Amino acid sequence: MKKAVKNATAVAIPNVDNMPSKVKVYTRTGDAGKTSLYGGKRVPKSYLRVEVYGTIDELNSVIGILLSDMGKEDNLANFFKEVQSDLFSIGANLAGDKTDLNLLTGRTAEMEKLIDVMDKELPELKNFILPGGTHLASLAHLARSVCRRAERKVVSLTKTDSRLFAYLNRLSDLLFITARYLNWKNGLKDTLWLKKK
């Protein structure tokens, strides 16, 4: 054992003092439970606005997981990449960056068209369905649930762009149809919720 340690190649740990300066991943400024909004205002991490854009970030991450399993050339995947960019802009806006949200109106209309295209191929739905099916469809359902939570939290803010309400509402609809569509493409029927009598 001693011999192995003696012959092991040493890994040099760089001296941080000699490294070129760049933005650090950690700042320690949030260690006491506070964070900064855009513009420098310090607020508790439990602050409603922080909770709202944190939920938008969570939604973006779940969509990222969904995308990691989708085909790279898939048109639906390409659309969701655009949605991820939208969500980043929304998060910045909610943090106080005043990022322009004009694009949301057009994207909401695009979502409606995409929903209509997929819905035409699907069997008519007359019951509630249970989330699940393929791995991809299940991820789409998970993203839909997080999107609905984000929507509820956004509504809690008193001063919010109404275009954001419509965007998130339509996005959750799109994720629902996407889940059904992904199952249907793989030959799986919807699992209907049957109310117990």
C-alpha positions as CSV (number, residue, x, y, z in Angstrom):
1,M,0.0,0.0,0.0
2,K,2.8,2.4,0.9
3,K,4.5,1.6,-2.4
4,A,1.4,2.5,-4.4
5,V,1.1,5.8,-2.6
6,K,4.8,6.5,-3.1
7,N,4.5,6.0,-6.9
8,A,1.2,7.8,-7.4
9,T,1.2,10.8,-9.7
10,A,0.6,13.9,-7.7
11,V,-2.2,16.2,-8.9
12,A,-1.2,19.8,-8.6
13,I,-4.0,22.0,-7.1
14,P,-3.7,25.4,-8.7
15,N,-3.0,28.4,-6.5
16,V,-6.1,30.5,-6.6
17,D,-4.1,33.7,-6.0
18,N,-2.2,33.2,-9.2
19,M,-5.3,32.5,-11.4
20,P,-6.7,35.1,-13.7
21,S,-9.8,36.8,-12.3
22,K,-13.3,35.7,-13.4
23,V,-16.7,35.6,-12.0
24,K,-16.8,33.0,-9.2
25,V,-19.6,30.5,-8.9
26,Y,-20.0,31.3,-5.2
27,T,-20.1,34.7,-3.7
28,R,-21.1,33.9,-0.1
29,T,-23.6,36.8,-0.2
30,G,-26.5,34.4,0.1
31,D,-25.2,32.5,3.0
32,A,-27.4,34.4,5.5
33,G,-30.6,33.6,3.6
34,K,-30.8,36.7,1.4
35,T,-30.4,37.3,-2.3
36,S,-30.3,40.3,-4.6
37,L,-32.9,41.3,-7.1
38,Y,-31.8,43.0,-10.3
39,G,-30.7,46.5,-9.3
40,G,-29.2,45.3,-6.0
41,K,-32.1,45.2,-3.7
42,R,-31.5,42.6,-1.0
43,V,-34.5,40.4,-0.1
44,P,-35.0,37.1,1.9
45,K,-34.8,34.0,-0.3
46,S,-38.4,33.3,0.8
47,Y,-39.5,36.6,-0.8
48,L,-42.5,35.9,-3.2
49,R,-40.8,37.3,-6.3
50,V,-37.8,35.0,-5.7
51,E,-40.1,32.1,-5.2
52,V,-41.8,32.9,-8.5
53,Y,-38.8,33.1,-10.7
54,G,-37.3,30.1,-8.8
55,T,-40.3,28.1,-9.9
56,I,-39.8,29.4,-13.5
57,D,-36.2,28.2,-13.3
58,E,-37.4,24.8,-12.0
59,L,-39.8,24.5,-15.0
60,N,-36.9,25.3,-17.3
61,S,-34.8,22.5,-15.8
62,V,-37.6,19.9,-16.1
63,I,-38.1,20.9,-19.8
64,G,-34.3,20.5,-20.1
65,I,-34.7,16.9,-18.8
66,L,-37.5,16.3,-21.3
67,L,-35.3,17.7,-24.1
68,S,-32.3,15.5,-23.2
69,D,-34.4,12.4,-24.2
70,M,-36.0,13.9,-27.3
71,G,-34.5,13.6,-30.8
72,K,-32.2,16.5,-31.6
73,E,-33.9,17.1,-35.0
74,D,-37.4,16.8,-33.6
75,N,-39.5,19.9,-34.4
76,L,-41.2,19.6,-31.0
77,A,-37.8,19.6,-29.3
78,N,-36.7,22.6,-31.3
79,F,-39.8,24.5,-30.2
80,F,-39.2,23.6,-26.5
81,K,-35.6,25.0,-26.8
82,E,-37.2,28.3,-27.8
83,V,-39.5,27.9,-24.8
84,Q,-36.4,27.5,-22.5
85,S,-35.1,30.8,-23.8
86,D,-38.4,32.4,-23.2
87,L,-38.4,31.1,-19.6
88,F,-35.0,32.6,-19.0
89,S,-36.3,36.0,-20.2
90,I,-39.3,35.6,-18.0
91,G,-37.1,34.9,-15.0
92,A,-35.0,37.9,-15.7
93,N,-38.1,40.1,-16.0
94,L,-39.5,38.8,-12.7
95,A,-36.1,39.5,-11.0
96,G,-36.5,43.1,-12.1
97,D,-34.4,43.2,-15.2
98,K,-37.3,44.8,-17.3
99,T,-36.5,42.3,-20.1
100,D,-39.0,42.9,-22.9
101,L,-41.8,40.2,-23.0
102,N,-43.3,41.2,-26.3
103,L,-42.2,37.9,-27.8
104,L,-44.7,36.1,-25.5
105,T,-47.8,37.1,-27.5
106,G,-46.3,35.5,-30.7
107,R,-45.0,32.5,-28.9
108,T,-48.4,31.9,-27.3
109,A,-50.0,31.9,-30.7
110,E,-47.4,29.5,-32.0
111,M,-48.2,27.2,-29.0
112,E,-51.9,27.3,-30.0
113,K,-51.1,26.2,-33.5
114,L,-48.9,23.4,-32.3
115,I,-51.6,22.2,-29.9
116,D,-54.2,22.2,-32.6
117,V,-51.9,20.2,-35.0
118,M,-51.2,17.5,-32.4
119,D,-54.8,17.4,-31.0
120,K,-56.2,16.7,-34.5
121,E,-54.2,13.4,-34.5
122,L,-55.3,12.3,-31.1
123,P,-58.5,10.5,-30.1
124,E,-61.2,12.8,-28.5
125,L,-60.8,13.0,-24.7
126,K,-63.9,12.9,-22.6
127,N,-62.4,12.0,-19.2
128,F,-59.5,13.1,-17.0
129,I,-56.4,11.1,-17.6
130,L,-53.7,9.8,-15.2
131,P,-50.1,11.1,-15.8
132,G,-47.7,8.4,-17.0
133,G,-47.1,6.2,-20.0
134,T,-43.7,6.4,-21.7
135,H,-40.7,8.0,-19.9
136,L,-40.9,11.1,-22.3
137,A,-44.7,11.5,-21.8
138,S,-44.2,11.2,-18.0
139,L,-41.6,14.0,-18.1
140,A,-44.0,16.1,-20.1
141,H,-46.7,15.6,-17.4
142,L,-44.1,16.5,-14.7
143,A,-43.3,19.7,-16.6
144,R,-47.0,20.5,-17.0
145,S,-47.5,20.2,-13.2
146,V,-44.5,22.5,-12.5
147,C,-45.8,24.9,-15.1
148,R,-49.2,25.0,-13.4
149,R,-47.5,25.8,-10.1
150,A,-45.5,28.5,-11.7
151,E,-48.7,29.9,-13.1
152,R,-50.3,30.0,-9.7
153,K,-47.3,31.7,-8.2
154,V,-47.2,34.3,-10.9
155,V,-50.8,35.1,-10.3
156,S,-49.8,35.9,-6.6
157,L,-47.8,38.8,-7.7
158,T,-49.8,42.0,-7.9
159,K,-47.9,43.7,-10.8
160,T,-47.4,41.1,-13.5
161,D,-47.6,41.4,-17.3
162,S,-50.9,39.8,-18.3
163,R,-49.1,38.3,-21.4
164,L,-47.2,36.1,-18.9
165,F,-50.5,34.6,-17.6
166,A,-51.6,33.6,-21.1
167,Y,-48.2,32.3,-22.0
168,L,-47.9,30.0,-18.9
169,N,-51.5,28.8,-19.3
170,R,-50.9,27.9,-22.9
171,L,-47.6,26.3,-22.1
172,S,-49.2,23.9,-19.6
173,D,-51.8,23.1,-22.3
174,L,-49.0,22.3,-24.7
175,L,-47.2,20.1,-22.3
176,F,-50.5,18.2,-21.6
177,I,-51.1,17.6,-25.3
178,T,-47.4,16.8,-25.8
179,A,-47.7,14.0,-23.1
180,R,-50.7,12.5,-24.8
181,Y,-49.1,12.8,-28.3
182,L,-45.9,11.1,-27.1
183,N,-47.8,8.2,-25.7
184,W,-50.0,8.0,-28.8
185,K,-46.9,7.9,-31.1
186,N,-45.7,5.0,-29.1
187,G,-48.9,3.1,-29.4
188,L,-50.1,3.8,-25.8
189,K,-53.6,4.8,-25.0
190,D,-54.5,7.4,-22.4
191,T,-55.0,5.9,-18.9
192,L,-58.4,7.3,-17.9
193,W,-59.3,8.3,-14.4
194,L,-62.3,6.3,-13.4
195,K,-64.1,7.8,-10.4
196,K,-64.9,5.2,-7.8
197,K,-68.6,5.1,-6.9
